[in-house]
Protein backbone atom coordinates (compact mmCIF):
# COMPACT_ATOMS: atom_id res chain seq x y z
CA UNK A 1 0.00 0.00 0.00
CA UNK A 2 1.34 3.39 -1.02
CA UNK A 3 1.98 5.93 1.71
CA UNK A 4 -0.37 8.92 1.55
CA UNK A 5 2.51 11.30 2.33
CA UNK A 6 4.16 10.60 -1.03
CA UNK A 7 1.23 11.88 -3.09
CA UNK A 8 -0.82 14.33 -1.05
CA UNK A 9 0.04 15.58 2.46
CA UNK A 10 -2.83 15.26 4.89
CA UNK A 11 -4.48 18.18 6.70
CA UNK A 12 -2.71 17.22 9.92
CA UNK A 13 0.68 17.40 8.19
CA UNK A 14 -0.22 20.80 6.71
CA UNK A 15 -1.13 22.11 10.17
CA UNK A 16 2.12 20.81 11.67
CA UNK A 17 4.02 22.39 8.77
CA UNK A 18 2.30 25.76 9.29
CA UNK A 19 2.84 25.55 13.05
CA UNK A 20 6.58 25.13 12.60
CA UNK A 21 6.75 27.98 10.08
CA UNK A 22 4.98 30.30 12.55
CA UNK A 23 7.09 29.21 15.51
CA UNK A 24 10.34 29.55 13.58
CA UNK A 25 9.34 33.04 12.39
CA UNK A 26 8.45 34.14 15.92
CA UNK A 27 11.65 32.62 17.29
CA UNK A 28 13.84 34.24 14.66
CA UNK A 29 12.24 37.61 15.41
CA UNK A 30 12.82 37.04 19.13
CA UNK A 31 16.41 36.10 18.35
CA UNK A 32 17.00 39.24 16.27
CA UNK A 33 15.55 41.64 18.81
CA UNK A 34 17.68 41.37 21.93
CA UNK A 35 15.32 43.65 23.86
CA UNK A 36 12.64 40.97 23.61
CA UNK A 37 14.93 38.33 25.13
CA UNK A 38 16.14 40.81 27.75
CA UNK A 39 12.59 41.35 28.98
CA UNK A 40 12.14 37.58 29.32
CA UNK A 41 15.52 36.93 30.90
CA UNK A 42 17.70 39.20 32.99
CA UNK A 43 20.85 37.55 31.69
CA UNK A 44 21.87 36.33 28.26
CA UNK A 45 21.20 32.63 27.69
CA UNK A 46 23.28 31.10 24.92
CA UNK A 47 21.47 27.78 25.26
CA UNK A 48 18.11 29.52 24.82
CA UNK A 49 19.30 31.23 21.65
CA UNK A 50 20.62 27.93 20.29
CA UNK A 51 17.23 26.36 20.96
CA UNK A 52 15.63 28.96 18.69
CA UNK A 53 17.41 27.44 15.70
CA UNK A 54 15.84 24.00 16.22
CA UNK A 55 12.42 24.90 14.70
CA UNK A 56 14.16 26.84 11.91
CA UNK A 57 16.20 23.76 10.93
CA UNK A 58 13.10 21.59 11.28
CA UNK A 59 11.08 23.93 9.02
CA UNK A 60 13.86 23.88 6.43
CA UNK A 61 13.82 20.08 6.43
CA UNK A 62 10.02 20.03 6.17
CA UNK A 63 10.09 22.52 3.28
CA UNK A 64 12.58 20.36 1.39
CA UNK A 65 10.29 17.39 1.95
CA UNK A 66 7.26 19.29 0.65
CA UNK A 67 9.12 20.48 -2.47
CA UNK A 68 10.09 16.87 -3.21
CA UNK A 69 6.48 15.78 -2.64
CA UNK A 70 4.99 18.35 -5.01
CA UNK A 71 7.57 17.63 -7.71
CA UNK A 72 6.38 14.01 -7.69
CA UNK A 73 2.74 15.04 -8.21
PDB file of N, CA, C and O in Angstrom:
ATOM      1  N   UNK A   1       0.844  -1.200   0.000  1.00  0.00           N
ATOM      2  CA  UNK A   1       0.000   0.000   0.000  1.00  0.00           C
ATOM      3  C   UNK A   1       0.880   1.251   0.000  1.00  0.00           C
ATOM      4  O   UNK A   1       1.829   1.368   0.775  1.00  0.00           O
ATOM      5  N   UNK A   2       0.534   2.181  -0.893  1.00  0.00           N
ATOM      6  CA  UNK A   2       1.345   3.393  -1.023  1.00  0.00           C
ATOM      7  C   UNK A   2       1.059   4.362   0.122  1.00  0.00           C
ATOM      8  O   UNK A   2      -0.085   4.541   0.541  1.00  0.00           O
ATOM      9  N   UNK A   3       2.120   4.973   0.609  1.00  0.00           N
ATOM     10  CA  UNK A   3       1.976   5.926   1.707  1.00  0.00           C
ATOM     11  C   UNK A   3       1.325   7.209   1.197  1.00  0.00           C
ATOM     12  O   UNK A   3       1.693   7.722   0.140  1.00  0.00           O
ATOM     13  N   UNK A   4       0.359   7.723   1.952  1.00  0.00           N
ATOM     14  CA  UNK A   4      -0.371   8.924   1.548  1.00  0.00           C
ATOM     15  C   UNK A   4       0.526  10.154   1.479  1.00  0.00           C
ATOM     16  O   UNK A   4       0.251  11.081   0.717  1.00  0.00           O
ATOM     17  N   UNK A   5       1.590  10.167   2.264  1.00  0.00           N
ATOM     18  CA  UNK A   5       2.511  11.297   2.335  1.00  0.00           C
ATOM     19  C   UNK A   5       3.193  11.546   0.991  1.00  0.00           C
ATOM     20  O   UNK A   5       3.502  12.688   0.653  1.00  0.00           O
ATOM     21  N   UNK A   6       3.427  10.482   0.227  1.00  0.00           N
ATOM     22  CA  UNK A   6       4.160  10.599  -1.033  1.00  0.00           C
ATOM     23  C   UNK A   6       3.359  11.319  -2.113  1.00  0.00           C
ATOM     24  O   UNK A   6       3.946  11.956  -2.988  1.00  0.00           O
ATOM     25  N   UNK A   7       2.044  11.232  -2.070  1.00  0.00           N
ATOM     26  CA  UNK A   7       1.230  11.881  -3.093  1.00  0.00           C
ATOM     27  C   UNK A   7       0.628  13.194  -2.613  1.00  0.00           C
ATOM     28  O   UNK A   7       0.895  14.252  -3.183  1.00  0.00           O
ATOM     29  N   UNK A   8      -0.180  13.125  -1.567  1.00  0.00           N
ATOM     30  CA  UNK A   8      -0.819  14.335  -1.047  1.00  0.00           C
ATOM     31  C   UNK A   8      -0.696  14.388   0.469  1.00  0.00           C
ATOM     32  O   UNK A   8      -1.170  13.488   1.161  1.00  0.00           O
ATOM     33  N   UNK A   9      -0.061  15.441   0.994  1.00  0.00           N
ATOM     34  CA  UNK A   9       0.041  15.576   2.456  1.00  0.00           C
ATOM     35  C   UNK A   9      -1.343  15.765   3.079  1.00  0.00           C
ATOM     36  O   UNK A   9      -2.200  16.448   2.517  1.00  0.00           O
ATOM     37  N   UNK A  10      -1.542  15.167   4.216  1.00  0.00           N
ATOM     38  CA  UNK A  10      -2.835  15.264   4.895  1.00  0.00           C
ATOM     39  C   UNK A  10      -2.988  16.628   5.567  1.00  0.00           C
ATOM     40  O   UNK A  10      -2.031  17.396   5.665  1.00  0.00           O
ATOM     41  N   UNK A  11      -4.194  16.914   6.022  1.00  0.00           N
ATOM     42  CA  UNK A  11      -4.482  18.183   6.699  1.00  0.00           C
ATOM     43  C   UNK A  11      -3.650  18.318   7.966  1.00  0.00           C
ATOM     44  O   UNK A  11      -3.156  19.401   8.281  1.00  0.00           O
ATOM     45  N   UNK A  12      -3.497  17.213   8.691  1.00  0.00           N
ATOM     46  CA  UNK A  12      -2.707  17.221   9.924  1.00  0.00           C
ATOM     47  C   UNK A  12      -1.257  17.614   9.627  1.00  0.00           C
ATOM     48  O   UNK A  12      -0.662  18.399  10.366  1.00  0.00           O
ATOM     49  N   UNK A  13      -0.696  17.074   8.556  1.00  0.00           N
ATOM     50  CA  UNK A  13       0.681  17.397   8.188  1.00  0.00           C
ATOM     51  C   UNK A  13       0.812  18.858   7.764  1.00  0.00           C
ATOM     52  O   UNK A  13       1.821  19.501   8.055  1.00  0.00           O
ATOM     53  N   UNK A  14      -0.207  19.385   7.077  1.00  0.00           N
ATOM     54  CA  UNK A  14      -0.222  20.801   6.713  1.00  0.00           C
ATOM     55  C   UNK A  14      -0.211  21.687   7.952  1.00  0.00           C
ATOM     56  O   UNK A  14       0.526  22.671   8.017  1.00  0.00           O
ATOM     57  N   UNK A  15      -1.036  21.329   8.934  1.00  0.00           N
ATOM     58  CA  UNK A  15      -1.127  22.109  10.168  1.00  0.00           C
ATOM     59  C   UNK A  15       0.183  22.083  10.941  1.00  0.00           C
ATOM     60  O   UNK A  15       0.607  23.106  11.478  1.00  0.00           O
ATOM     61  N   UNK A  16       0.825  20.921  11.001  1.00  0.00           N
ATOM     62  CA  UNK A  16       2.125  20.805  11.668  1.00  0.00           C
ATOM     63  C   UNK A  16       3.150  21.667  10.942  1.00  0.00           C
ATOM     64  O   UNK A  16       3.948  22.364  11.569  1.00  0.00           O
ATOM     65  N   UNK A  17       3.120  21.609   9.616  1.00  0.00           N
ATOM     66  CA  UNK A  17       4.023  22.388   8.775  1.00  0.00           C
ATOM     67  C   UNK A  17       3.848  23.887   9.024  1.00  0.00           C
ATOM     68  O   UNK A  17       4.829  24.608   9.207  1.00  0.00           O
ATOM     69  N   UNK A  18       2.600  24.351   9.029  1.00  0.00           N
ATOM     70  CA  UNK A  18       2.296  25.758   9.290  1.00  0.00           C
ATOM     71  C   UNK A  18       2.707  26.163  10.700  1.00  0.00           C
ATOM     72  O   UNK A  18       3.233  27.256  10.908  1.00  0.00           O
ATOM     73  N   UNK A  19       2.469  25.285  11.665  1.00  0.00           N
ATOM     74  CA  UNK A  19       2.838  25.554  13.053  1.00  0.00           C
ATOM     75  C   UNK A  19       4.334  25.800  13.186  1.00  0.00           C
ATOM     76  O   UNK A  19       4.758  26.723  13.882  1.00  0.00           O
ATOM     77  N   UNK A  20       5.139  24.965  12.511  1.00  0.00           N
ATOM     78  CA  UNK A  20       6.583  25.126  12.600  1.00  0.00           C
ATOM     79  C   UNK A  20       7.074  26.357  11.856  1.00  0.00           C
ATOM     80  O   UNK A  20       8.071  26.958  12.257  1.00  0.00           O
ATOM     81  N   UNK A  21       6.393  26.745  10.779  1.00  0.00           N
ATOM     82  CA  UNK A  21       6.750  27.982  10.078  1.00  0.00           C
ATOM     83  C   UNK A  21       6.502  29.174  10.996  1.00  0.00           C
ATOM     84  O   UNK A  21       7.352  30.056  11.116  1.00  0.00           O
ATOM     85  N   UNK A  22       5.336  29.200  11.645  1.00  0.00           N
ATOM     86  CA  UNK A  22       4.977  30.302  12.547  1.00  0.00           C
ATOM     87  C   UNK A  22       5.929  30.366  13.738  1.00  0.00           C
ATOM     88  O   UNK A  22       6.409  31.441  14.095  1.00  0.00           O
ATOM     89  N   UNK A  23       6.201  29.216  14.350  1.00  0.00           N
ATOM     90  CA  UNK A  23       7.093  29.206  15.514  1.00  0.00           C
ATOM     91  C   UNK A  23       8.511  29.621  15.151  1.00  0.00           C
ATOM     92  O   UNK A  23       9.166  30.336  15.910  1.00  0.00           O
ATOM     93  N   UNK A  24       8.987  29.176  13.992  1.00  0.00           N
ATOM     94  CA  UNK A  24      10.343  29.552  13.582  1.00  0.00           C
ATOM     95  C   UNK A  24      10.431  31.041  13.267  1.00  0.00           C
ATOM     96  O   UNK A  24      11.448  31.676  13.546  1.00  0.00           O
ATOM     97  N   UNK A  25       9.362  31.605  12.684  1.00  0.00           N
ATOM     98  CA  UNK A  25       9.336  33.042  12.393  1.00  0.00           C
ATOM     99  C   UNK A  25       9.354  33.845  13.686  1.00  0.00           C
ATOM    100  O   UNK A  25      10.119  34.799  13.823  1.00  0.00           O
ATOM    101  N   UNK A  26       8.512  33.455  14.626  1.00  0.00           N
ATOM    102  CA  UNK A  26       8.450  34.136  15.925  1.00  0.00           C
ATOM    103  C   UNK A  26       9.784  34.030  16.651  1.00  0.00           C
ATOM    104  O   UNK A  26      10.268  35.004  17.228  1.00  0.00           O
ATOM    105  N   UNK A  27      10.376  32.833  16.616  1.00  0.00           N
ATOM    106  CA  UNK A  27      11.646  32.616  17.293  1.00  0.00           C
ATOM    107  C   UNK A  27      12.788  33.385  16.651  1.00  0.00           C
ATOM    108  O   UNK A  27      13.666  33.889  17.351  1.00  0.00           O
ATOM    109  N   UNK A  28      12.786  33.481  15.328  1.00  0.00           N
ATOM    110  CA  UNK A  28      13.843  34.238  14.659  1.00  0.00           C
ATOM    111  C   UNK A  28      13.707  35.729  14.952  1.00  0.00           C
ATOM    112  O   UNK A  28      14.709  36.431  15.095  1.00  0.00           O
ATOM    113  N   UNK A  29      12.468  36.212  15.041  1.00  0.00           N
ATOM    114  CA  UNK A  29      12.235  37.610  15.415  1.00  0.00           C
ATOM    115  C   UNK A  29      12.696  37.868  16.843  1.00  0.00           C
ATOM    116  O   UNK A  29      13.313  38.894  17.131  1.00  0.00           O
ATOM    117  N   UNK A  30      12.393  36.930  17.732  1.00  0.00           N
ATOM    118  CA  UNK A  30      12.823  37.042  19.125  1.00  0.00           C
ATOM    119  C   UNK A  30      14.341  36.992  19.232  1.00  0.00           C
ATOM    120  O   UNK A  30      14.938  37.642  20.091  1.00  0.00           O
ATOM    121  N   UNK A  31      14.950  36.216  18.355  1.00  0.00           N
ATOM    122  CA  UNK A  31      16.408  36.100  18.350  1.00  0.00           C
ATOM    123  C   UNK A  31      17.058  37.388  17.850  1.00  0.00           C
ATOM    124  O   UNK A  31      18.102  37.799  18.355  1.00  0.00           O
ATOM    125  N   UNK A  32      16.434  38.023  16.854  1.00  0.00           N
ATOM    126  CA  UNK A  32      16.996  39.244  16.271  1.00  0.00           C
ATOM    127  C   UNK A  32      16.877  40.431  17.219  1.00  0.00           C
ATOM    128  O   UNK A  32      17.798  41.239  17.338  1.00  0.00           O
ATOM    129  N   UNK A  33      15.742  40.527  17.884  1.00  0.00           N
ATOM    130  CA  UNK A  33      15.549  41.638  18.815  1.00  0.00           C
ATOM    131  C   UNK A  33      15.996  41.215  20.207  1.00  0.00           C
ATOM    132  O   UNK A  33      15.319  40.439  20.881  1.00  0.00           O
ATOM    133  N   UNK A  34      17.126  41.727  20.620  1.00  0.00           N
ATOM    134  CA  UNK A  34      17.677  41.369  21.930  1.00  0.00           C
ATOM    135  C   UNK A  34      16.853  41.951  23.079  1.00  0.00           C
ATOM    136  O   UNK A  34      16.860  41.416  24.187  1.00  0.00           O
ATOM    137  N   UNK A  35      16.147  43.042  22.811  1.00  0.00           N
ATOM    138  CA  UNK A  35      15.322  43.653  23.858  1.00  0.00           C
ATOM    139  C   UNK A  35      14.196  42.706  24.282  1.00  0.00           C
ATOM    140  O   UNK A  35      13.796  42.675  25.446  1.00  0.00           O
ATOM    141  N   UNK A  36      13.696  41.938  23.315  1.00  0.00           N
ATOM    142  CA  UNK A  36      12.640  40.966  23.614  1.00  0.00           C
ATOM    143  C   UNK A  36      13.157  39.872  24.545  1.00  0.00           C
ATOM    144  O   UNK A  36      12.473  39.486  25.493  1.00  0.00           O
ATOM    145  N   UNK A  37      14.357  39.376  24.276  1.00  0.00           N
ATOM    146  CA  UNK A  37      14.933  38.331  25.127  1.00  0.00           C
ATOM    147  C   UNK A  37      15.360  38.899  26.476  1.00  0.00           C
ATOM    148  O   UNK A  37      15.349  38.192  27.483  1.00  0.00           O
ATOM    149  N   UNK A  38      15.735  40.169  26.494  1.00  0.00           N
ATOM    150  CA  UNK A  38      16.140  40.807  27.753  1.00  0.00           C
ATOM    151  C   UNK A  38      14.959  40.989  28.696  1.00  0.00           C
ATOM    152  O   UNK A  38      15.117  40.922  29.915  1.00  0.00           O
ATOM    153  N   UNK A  39      13.774  41.222  28.133  1.00  0.00           N
ATOM    154  CA  UNK A  39      12.588  41.346  28.981  1.00  0.00           C
ATOM    155  C   UNK A  39      12.205  39.991  29.571  1.00  0.00           C
ATOM    156  O   UNK A  39      11.694  39.917  30.689  1.00  0.00           O
ATOM    157  N   UNK A  40      12.452  38.919  28.816  1.00  0.00           N
ATOM    158  CA  UNK A  40      12.141  37.579  29.321  1.00  0.00           C
ATOM    159  C   UNK A  40      13.171  37.111  30.336  1.00  0.00           C
ATOM    160  O   UNK A  40      12.833  36.518  31.360  1.00  0.00           O
ATOM    161  N   UNK A  41      14.435  37.389  30.034  1.00  0.00           N
ATOM    162  CA  UNK A  41      15.522  36.927  30.904  1.00  0.00           C
ATOM    163  C   UNK A  41      16.413  38.101  31.285  1.00  0.00           C
ATOM    164  O   UNK A  41      16.711  38.961  30.456  1.00  0.00           O
ATOM    165  N   UNK A  42      16.827  38.128  32.524  1.00  0.00           N
ATOM    166  CA  UNK A  42      17.705  39.200  32.990  1.00  0.00           C
ATOM    167  C   UNK A  42      19.128  39.038  32.473  1.00  0.00           C
ATOM    168  O   UNK A  42      19.861  40.017  32.334  1.00  0.00           O
ATOM    169  N   UNK A  43      19.509  37.815  32.193  1.00  0.00           N
ATOM    170  CA  UNK A  43      20.855  37.550  31.687  1.00  0.00           C
ATOM    171  C   UNK A  43      20.777  36.815  30.340  1.00  0.00           C
ATOM    172  O   UNK A  43      19.768  36.193  30.009  1.00  0.00           O
ATOM    173  N   UNK A  44      21.841  36.904  29.597  1.00  0.00           N
ATOM    174  CA  UNK A  44      21.874  36.327  28.259  1.00  0.00           C
ATOM    175  C   UNK A  44      22.050  34.813  28.324  1.00  0.00           C
ATOM    176  O   UNK A  44      23.001  34.314  28.926  1.00  0.00           O
ATOM    177  N   UNK A  45      21.127  34.090  27.700  1.00  0.00           N
ATOM    178  CA  UNK A  45      21.196  32.630  27.688  1.00  0.00           C
ATOM    179  C   UNK A  45      21.600  32.137  26.304  1.00  0.00           C
ATOM    180  O   UNK A  45      20.825  32.236  25.352  1.00  0.00           O
ATOM    181  N   UNK A  46      22.797  31.616  26.197  1.00  0.00           N
ATOM    182  CA  UNK A  46      23.279  31.102  24.917  1.00  0.00           C
ATOM    183  C   UNK A  46      22.501  29.842  24.526  1.00  0.00           C
ATOM    184  O   UNK A  46      22.177  29.635  23.356  1.00  0.00           O
ATOM    185  N   UNK A  47      22.211  29.010  25.519  1.00  0.00           N
ATOM    186  CA  UNK A  47      21.471  27.781  25.257  1.00  0.00           C
ATOM    187  C   UNK A  47      20.071  28.083  24.726  1.00  0.00           C
ATOM    188  O   UNK A  47      19.574  27.390  23.837  1.00  0.00           O
ATOM    189  N   UNK A  48      19.442  29.116  25.272  1.00  0.00           N
ATOM    190  CA  UNK A  48      18.112  29.517  24.815  1.00  0.00           C
ATOM    191  C   UNK A  48      18.151  29.967  23.359  1.00  0.00           C
ATOM    192  O   UNK A  48      17.277  29.621  22.565  1.00  0.00           O
ATOM    193  N   UNK A  49      19.179  30.745  23.023  1.00  0.00           N
ATOM    194  CA  UNK A  49      19.299  31.226  21.647  1.00  0.00           C
ATOM    195  C   UNK A  49      19.617  30.095  20.675  1.00  0.00           C
ATOM    196  O   UNK A  49      19.201  30.135  19.517  1.00  0.00           O
ATOM    197  N   UNK A  50      20.345  29.098  21.137  1.00  0.00           N
ATOM    198  CA  UNK A  50      20.624  27.933  20.292  1.00  0.00           C
ATOM    199  C   UNK A  50      19.359  27.117  20.056  1.00  0.00           C
ATOM    200  O   UNK A  50      19.163  26.546  18.983  1.00  0.00           O
ATOM    201  N   UNK A  51      18.500  27.072  21.080  1.00  0.00           N
ATOM    202  CA  UNK A  51      17.230  26.356  20.957  1.00  0.00           C
ATOM    203  C   UNK A  51      16.307  26.976  19.914  1.00  0.00           C
ATOM    204  O   UNK A  51      15.465  26.288  19.337  1.00  0.00           O
ATOM    205  N   UNK A  52      16.464  28.274  19.673  1.00  0.00           N
ATOM    206  CA  UNK A  52      15.633  28.957  18.688  1.00  0.00           C
ATOM    207  C   UNK A  52      15.880  28.447  17.271  1.00  0.00           C
ATOM    208  O   UNK A  52      15.007  28.538  16.409  1.00  0.00           O
ATOM    209  N   UNK A  53      17.076  27.909  17.039  1.00  0.00           N
ATOM    210  CA  UNK A  53      17.408  27.437  15.702  1.00  0.00           C
ATOM    211  C   UNK A  53      16.820  26.062  15.398  1.00  0.00           C
ATOM    212  O   UNK A  53      16.758  25.658  14.237  1.00  0.00           O
ATOM    213  N   UNK A  54      16.391  25.345  16.426  1.00  0.00           N
ATOM    214  CA  UNK A  54      15.841  24.001  16.217  1.00  0.00           C
ATOM    215  C   UNK A  54      14.596  24.028  15.325  1.00  0.00           C
ATOM    216  O   UNK A  54      14.554  23.274  14.353  1.00  0.00           O
ATOM    217  N   UNK A  55      13.563  24.869  15.604  1.00  0.00           N
ATOM    218  CA  UNK A  55      12.415  24.900  14.696  1.00  0.00           C
ATOM    219  C   UNK A  55      12.761  25.428  13.312  1.00  0.00           C
ATOM    220  O   UNK A  55      12.121  25.044  12.333  1.00  0.00           O
ATOM    221  N   UNK A  56      13.762  26.302  13.210  1.00  0.00           N
ATOM    222  CA  UNK A  56      14.164  26.836  11.908  1.00  0.00           C
ATOM    223  C   UNK A  56      14.742  25.713  11.044  1.00  0.00           C
ATOM    224  O   UNK A  56      14.399  25.586   9.868  1.00  0.00           O
ATOM    225  N   UNK A  57      15.619  24.902  11.636  1.00  0.00           N
ATOM    226  CA  UNK A  57      16.204  23.763  10.927  1.00  0.00           C
ATOM    227  C   UNK A  57      15.115  22.755  10.560  1.00  0.00           C
ATOM    228  O   UNK A  57      15.099  22.213   9.455  1.00  0.00           O
ATOM    229  N   UNK A  58      14.208  22.518  11.505  1.00  0.00           N
ATOM    230  CA  UNK A  58      13.102  21.592  11.276  1.00  0.00           C
ATOM    231  C   UNK A  58      12.223  22.067  10.124  1.00  0.00           C
ATOM    232  O   UNK A  58      11.838  21.268   9.270  1.00  0.00           O
ATOM    233  N   UNK A  59      11.902  23.363  10.091  1.00  0.00           N
ATOM    234  CA  UNK A  59      11.079  23.931   9.022  1.00  0.00           C
ATOM    235  C   UNK A  59      11.775  23.798   7.682  1.00  0.00           C
ATOM    236  O   UNK A  59      11.140  23.488   6.674  1.00  0.00           O
ATOM    237  N   UNK A  60      13.083  24.032   7.667  1.00  0.00           N
ATOM    238  CA  UNK A  60      13.862  23.884   6.435  1.00  0.00           C
ATOM    239  C   UNK A  60      13.784  22.451   5.910  1.00  0.00           C
ATOM    240  O   UNK A  60      13.616  22.228   4.711  1.00  0.00           O
ATOM    241  N   UNK A  61      13.906  21.495   6.808  1.00  0.00           N
ATOM    242  CA  UNK A  61      13.820  20.081   6.432  1.00  0.00           C
ATOM    243  C   UNK A  61      12.425  19.737   5.917  1.00  0.00           C
ATOM    244  O   UNK A  61      12.282  19.009   4.935  1.00  0.00           O
ATOM    245  N   UNK A  62      11.401  20.264   6.583  1.00  0.00           N
ATOM    246  CA  UNK A  62      10.020  20.027   6.168  1.00  0.00           C
ATOM    247  C   UNK A  62       9.751  20.634   4.794  1.00  0.00           C
ATOM    248  O   UNK A  62       9.076  20.025   3.963  1.00  0.00           O
ATOM    249  N   UNK A  63      10.283  21.845   4.555  1.00  0.00           N
ATOM    250  CA  UNK A  63      10.093  22.523   3.276  1.00  0.00           C
ATOM    251  C   UNK A  63      10.713  21.710   2.149  1.00  0.00           C
ATOM    252  O   UNK A  63      10.113  21.549   1.086  1.00  0.00           O
ATOM    253  N   UNK A  64      11.916  21.201   2.386  1.00  0.00           N
ATOM    254  CA  UNK A  64      12.577  20.360   1.390  1.00  0.00           C
ATOM    255  C   UNK A  64      11.740  19.128   1.079  1.00  0.00           C
ATOM    256  O   UNK A  64      11.641  18.706  -0.073  1.00  0.00           O
ATOM    257  N   UNK A  65      11.145  18.562   2.105  1.00  0.00           N
ATOM    258  CA  UNK A  65      10.291  17.388   1.949  1.00  0.00           C
ATOM    259  C   UNK A  65       9.048  17.714   1.124  1.00  0.00           C
ATOM    260  O   UNK A  65       8.638  16.925   0.273  1.00  0.00           O
ATOM    261  N   UNK A  66       8.450  18.878   1.379  1.00  0.00           N
ATOM    262  CA  UNK A  66       7.258  19.289   0.647  1.00  0.00           C
ATOM    263  C   UNK A  66       7.575  19.567  -0.817  1.00  0.00           C
ATOM    264  O   UNK A  66       6.789  19.214  -1.696  1.00  0.00           O
ATOM    265  N   UNK A  67       8.716  20.195  -1.088  1.00  0.00           N
ATOM    266  CA  UNK A  67       9.116  20.481  -2.468  1.00  0.00           C
ATOM    267  C   UNK A  67       9.279  19.168  -3.238  1.00  0.00           C
ATOM    268  O   UNK A  67       8.831  19.042  -4.377  1.00  0.00           O
ATOM    269  N   UNK A  68       9.924  18.198  -2.597  1.00  0.00           N
ATOM    270  CA  UNK A  68      10.092  16.871  -3.207  1.00  0.00           C
ATOM    271  C   UNK A  68       8.734  16.229  -3.472  1.00  0.00           C
ATOM    272  O   UNK A  68       8.522  15.614  -4.517  1.00  0.00           O
ATOM    273  N   UNK A  69       7.819  16.378  -2.519  1.00  0.00           N
ATOM    274  CA  UNK A  69       6.485  15.783  -2.636  1.00  0.00           C
ATOM    275  C   UNK A  69       5.724  16.381  -3.809  1.00  0.00           C
ATOM    276  O   UNK A  69       5.114  15.648  -4.588  1.00  0.00           O
ATOM    277  N   UNK A  70       5.753  17.700  -3.946  1.00  0.00           N
ATOM    278  CA  UNK A  70       4.988  18.347  -5.006  1.00  0.00           C
ATOM    279  C   UNK A  70       5.626  18.172  -6.381  1.00  0.00           C
ATOM    280  O   UNK A  70       4.935  18.260  -7.396  1.00  0.00           O
ATOM    281  N   UNK A  71       6.923  17.928  -6.427  1.00  0.00           N
ATOM    282  CA  UNK A  71       7.572  17.627  -7.706  1.00  0.00           C
ATOM    283  C   UNK A  71       7.152  16.259  -8.222  1.00  0.00           C
ATOM    284  O   UNK A  71       7.111  16.028  -9.431  1.00  0.00           O
ATOM    285  N   UNK A  72       6.839  15.349  -7.295  1.00  0.00           N
ATOM    286  CA  UNK A  72       6.384  14.008  -7.687  1.00  0.00           C
ATOM    287  C   UNK A  72       4.976  14.038  -8.268  1.00  0.00           C
ATOM    288  O   UNK A  72       4.639  13.227  -9.131  1.00  0.00           O
ATOM    289  N   UNK A  73       4.158  14.970  -7.798  1.00  0.00           N
ATOM    290  CA  UNK A  73       2.741  15.041  -8.206  1.00  0.00           C
ATOM    291  C   UNK A  73       2.572  15.656  -9.567  1.00  0.00           C
ATOM    292  O   UNK A  73       1.447  15.786 -10.050  1.00  0.00           O
TER     293      UNK A  73
END
